[in-house]
Amino acid sequence: MKLDVAFSPRELTASEVADRTVIVIDVLRATTTICAALDRGARAVVPAVDTEDATRLEEVLGPADVVLAGERNSVRIPGFKLGNSPSEMTSDVVQGKTLVMTTTNGTQALLGTAGARDVFVAAAVNLSVAGAAARAALEEHGDLLILCAGRDHGFGFDDAFIAGCLAERALGGRRRRKGLNDAALVAVDLVIRYRDRIERALALSRAGRELTARGFRNDVTAAAQVDAHPVLPVFRDKRITLAQHGARS
């Protein structure tokens, strides 16, 4: 059994991703927002490298069916209809639409998973569903990689904490340590310290403090709501859609 956590995509080589099940976390806020968008009826989310790539994809996919979403340094990109807040993902805006999204950290992490066997999107808002997928992957293949988007190409406390929550579920709540890399051990120890105080952990993180300072404290609170959006997004063929067993009935 092998369960790895990577605190940043920069830590990984292509060979470390190849043929593995990868679960990507950017809890503040991209993966939370993706879960909210798909739960509220978006057809798909297409990650884009940057603003120019997003506008190009809008033209290719057809502007009538596409909504541009994204941020840089937490602020909505000028000219985009949506930013990167889960509260913006209302049914009247996203229902039946394809979101083309670019963010500072999260979409970059997703785009760094080329060659993986399966790629899922996780956050606190879909923790039980994502945890079940993580455990199934570990049981079937004996191998799992949890990839944190991180912060400025490095460690992000918020993502590391959620990675620990996900690792615990993947292990079925058992106190196993064999097969975990050092980053996974650290992530699990964060959960031992904070337990169910998810909002506390997210708010203490650098990302949480910066969002609060910029007027997005409600997004931190929303991101801490466990299973608020119980869907399982899967990234395949350059787009994120709902895995059949992760969709609402």
Stockholm file with secondary structure:
# STOCKHOLM 1.0

chainA/1-249         MKLDVAFSPRELTASEVADRTVIVIDVLRATTTICAALDRGARAVVPAVDTEDATRLEEVLGPADVVLAGERNSVRIPGFKLGNSPSEMTSDVVQGKTLVMTTTNGTQALLGTAGARDVFVAAAVNLSVAGAAARAALEEHGDLLILCAGRDHGFGFDDAFIAGCLAERALGGRRRRKGLNDAALVAVDLVIRYRDRIERALALSRAGRELTARGFRNDVTAAAQVDAHPVLPVFRDKRITLAQHGARS
#=GR chainA/1-249 SS CEEEEESSGGGCCHHHHTTSEEEEECTTTHHHHHHHHHHTTCSEEEECSSHHHHHHHHHHHCGGGEEEEEEETTEECTTCSBCSCGGGCCHHHHTTCEEEEECSSHHHHHHTTTTCSEEEEECGGGHHHHHHHHHHHHHHHSEEEEEECCBTTBCCHHHHHHHHHHHHHHTTTCCCCTTBCHHHHHHHHHHHHHTTCHHHHHHHSHHHHHHHHTTCHHHHHHHTCTTSSCCCEEEETTEEEECGGGSCC
#=GC SS_cons         CEEEEESSGGGCCHHHHTTSEEEEECTTTHHHHHHHHHHTTCSEEEECSSHHHHHHHHHHHCGGGEEEEEEETTEECTTCSBCSCGGGCCHHHHTTCEEEEECSSHHHHHHTTTTCSEEEEECGGGHHHHHHHHHHHHHHHSEEEEEECCBTTBCCHHHHHHHHHHHHHHTTTCCCCTTBCHHHHHHHHHHHHHTTCHHHHHHHSHHHHHHHHTTCHHHHHHHTCTTSSCCCEEEETTEEEECGGGSCC
//
